[in-house]
Amino acid sequence: MHLISVNLGRATVVEYTDAEGGATGHDKRPVPGPVRVLAPGSRAAGLGSGLEGDAVCDRRHHGGDHQAVYAYAREDLDWWEAELGRELPAGTFGENLTTSGIDLNTARLGDRWRVGADLVLEVASARIPCRTFQGAVGESAWVKRFTQEARPGAYLRVIEEGSVSPGDTVEVIHRPDHDVTVRLWFRAFTTERSLLPRTLAAGTAMEPEAHERVRQYVEKYGAGDGPR
């Protein structure tokens, strides 16, 4: 398990974002490294991205400690290449880390990775697609299609700061005893709301905002099977 590339984006003005100022940092390109990775703080007051030199323009929905780093598997990019019939270079999906040998969809919330010599990251949630993502990829109905396939990639928080470079090894150093995977969490928060109560098993690995959404759901529908 290792990193194929480390990808950074600059703020670029585009027509397909609702972010204030009309800019996005979605277009990320591989860099040689090393790149410093740190906990960025809150969305509103922090640095946005956990990677130095990486832009996060829409702080309403992206960035902050619980979305400090976005990882996407090269294996899933290859799958999408076959589906779309075109090349998808590392960084196309806006990911900071393009990985190899890791099934991000079956990673559990709370999994901890040691990346390289000293960086420790924790799986926090899945990426929910948005209008900006669709515009950047340039595929019609992309949000719907990406959601249906449930290959969302993982957001990670920074537990121990460090630096990353392409080729760094990734080691899973902790795996919690629950079954809340990135894919299950994604399905619960997009197409299958009846799964929401199950996500509570992830405990504090789930961000407070998501916890609140689940709490409201359970308060309204109970902890059993609710509406989809």
C-alpha positions in Angstrom: 0.0 0.0 0.0 1.5 3.3 -1.0 0.9 6.8 -2.5 1.1 7.1 -6.2 0.9 10.9 -6.1 0.4 13.9 -3.8 -1.8 16.5 -5.5 -2.3 20.2 -4.8 -4.7 22.7 -6.3 -4.6 26.5 -6.8 -7.6 28.7 -6.6 -9.0 29.1 -10.1 -12.1 31.1 -11.2 -14.6 28.9 -13.0 -18.2 29.1 -14.1 -19.4 25.9 -12.4 -19.1 26.7 -8.7 -21.3 28.4 -6.1 -18.4 29.3 -3.9 -18.0 32.9 -3.0 -15.7 34.6 -5.5 -16.4 31.9 -8.1 -13.1 30.1 -7.5 -12.3 26.4 -6.8 -9.2 24.4 -5.9 -10.6 21.2 -7.3 -8.1 21.0 -10.2 -5.3 19.3 -8.4 -1.9 18.4 -10.0 0.8 16.0 -8.8 3.8 17.6 -7.0 7.1 16.0 -6.2 7.0 16.5 -2.4 7.7 16.5 0.4 4.5 18.3 1.3 3.7 19.2 4.9 0.4 17.9 6.3 -1.2 19.4 9.4 -4.5 19.7 11.1 -6.1 22.8 9.4 -8.5 23.8 12.1 -12.2 24.7 11.7 -13.7 25.3 8.2 -14.5 29.0 9.0 -11.3 30.0 10.7 -8.7 27.4 9.7 -6.5 26.8 6.7 -9.0 24.8 4.8 -6.8 22.0 3.5 -4.5 20.0 5.6 -1.8 20.1 2.9 0.4 23.2 2.7 0.0 24.9 -0.7 -3.5 23.4 -1.4 -6.5 25.7 -1.9 -10.0 25.1 -0.5 -12.2 27.8 -1.7 -15.7 26.8 -0.5 -15.3 26.7 3.3 -19.1 26.3 3.7 -18.9 22.7 2.6 -15.3 21.7 2.3 -12.1 21.6 4.3 -11.4 21.8 8.1 -10.2 19.2 10.5 -12.7 16.5 9.4 -11.9 16.9 5.7 -8.3 17.8 6.0 -7.1 15.3 3.3 -9.0 13.6 0.5 -7.8 10.3 -0.8 -8.9 8.4 -3.9 -7.7 5.0 -5.1 -6.0 4.6 -8.4 -7.9 1.3 -8.8 -11.2 3.3 -8.7 -9.9 5.9 -11.1 -9.0 3.0 -13.5 -12.5 1.7 -13.1 -14.0 5.1 -14.0 -11.5 5.4 -17.0 -13.1 2.2 -18.4 -16.6 3.5 -17.8 -16.0 6.9 -19.2 -13.7 5.9 -22.0 -11.0 8.5 -21.3 -7.9 9.0 -19.2 -8.2 10.3 -15.6 -4.8 11.5 -14.4 -4.1 11.6 -10.6 -5.9 14.5 -9.1 -8.8 14.6 -11.6 -11.3 13.9 -8.8 -9.8 16.6 -6.6 -8.0 14.1 -4.4 -4.9 15.1 -2.4 -3.6 11.6 -2.2 -3.9 9.0 -5.0 -3.4 5.6 -3.4 -2.5 2.1 -4.6 -3.3 -1.2 -2.9 -5.9 0.3 -0.5 -9.7 -0.4 -0.9 -10.9 2.9 0.4 -14.5 1.9 0.0 -14.2 -0.8 2.7 -12.0 1.3 5.0 -13.8 1.9 8.3 -14.3 5.2 9.9 -11.6 5.4 12.6 -9.1 3.4 10.6 -5.7 5.0 11.2 -2.9 5.0 8.7 0.8 5.7 9.1 1.9 7.4 5.9 5.6 7.6 5.3 7.8 8.1 8.4 5.7 10.3 10.7 2.2 11.3 9.4 -0.8 9.6 10.9 -4.2 10.0 9.3 -7.7 8.8 10.4 -10.6 7.9 8.1 -13.3 10.4 8.9 -16.0 10.2 6.2 -16.8 9.8 2.5 -16.8 12.5 -0.2 -20.3 13.7 -1.2 -20.4 14.9 -4.9 -21.4 18.4 -5.7 -22.0 20.8 -8.6 -18.3 21.9 -8.7 -17.2 18.2 -8.9 -19.5 17.7 -11.9 -18.3 20.8 -13.6 -14.7 19.9 -13.1 -15.1 16.3 -14.4 -17.3 17.5 -17.3 -19.7 14.7 -17.4 -23.5 15.2 -17.6 -25.5 13.8 -14.6 -22.1 13.2 -12.9 -23.4 13.7 -9.4 -26.1 11.1 -9.8 -23.8 8.6 -11.5 -21.0 9.0 -9.0 -23.5 8.6 -6.2 -25.0 5.4 -7.6 -21.7 3.7 -8.0 -20.7 4.4 -4.4 -16.9 4.7 -5.0 -16.6 7.9 -3.0 -13.0 8.0 -1.7 -12.3 8.9 1.9 -11.8 12.1 3.8 -9.2 11.9 6.5 -8.3 13.9 9.6 -4.7 14.5 10.8 -3.8 12.8 14.0 0.0 13.3 13.9 1.4 15.9 11.6 4.1 15.1 9.1 5.2 15.2 5.5 4.2 13.1 2.4 5.8 12.4 -0.9 4.9 10.2 -3.8 5.9 6.6 -3.2 5.4 6.8 0.6 4.2 3.6 2.1 0.8 3.4 3.9 0.4 1.1 6.9 -2.9 0.5 8.7 -2.0 0.8 12.4 -5.5 0.7 13.9 -8.8 -0.7 12.9 -11.9 -0.2 15.1 -14.3 -2.9 16.0 -17.4 -1.8 14.0 -18.7 -2.2 10.5 -19.2 1.4 9.4 -17.2 1.5 6.2 -16.7 4.5 3.9 -19.2 3.0 1.5 -21.9 2.3 4.1 -21.5 5.8 5.5 -21.8 7.2 2.0 -24.9 5.2 1.2 -26.5 6.3 4.5 -26.0 10.0 3.8 -27.0 9.8 0.1 -29.3 7.1 -1.2 -30.2 4.9 1.8 -31.2 7.0 4.8 -32.5 3.9 6.6 -28.8 3.0 7.2 -28.2 6.2 9.2 -28.7 4.7 12.7 -26.0 2.1 11.9 -23.4 4.8 11.4 -23.6 5.7 15.1 -21.4 2.6 15.8 -18.5 4.6 14.5 -18.6 6.7 17.6 -16.4 9.8 17.8 -14.8 8.8 14.4 -17.9 10.4 12.9 -17.7 14.2 12.7 -20.1 16.2 15.0 -22.1 17.6 12.1 -22.9 14.1 10.8 -23.7 12.9 14.3 -26.3 15.7 14.6 -27.9 14.7 11.3 -28.2 11.1 12.5 -29.5 12.2 15.9 -32.3 14.2 14.2 -33.1 11.2 12.0 -33.4 8.8 15.0 -35.4 11.3 16.9 -37.9 11.5 14.1 -38.0 7.9 12.8 -36.4 5.8 15.6 -33.4 3.6 15.4 -35.0 0.9 13.2 -35.7 0.9 9.5 -37.0 4.4 8.6 -37.9 5.9 5.2 -35.3 5.7 2.4 
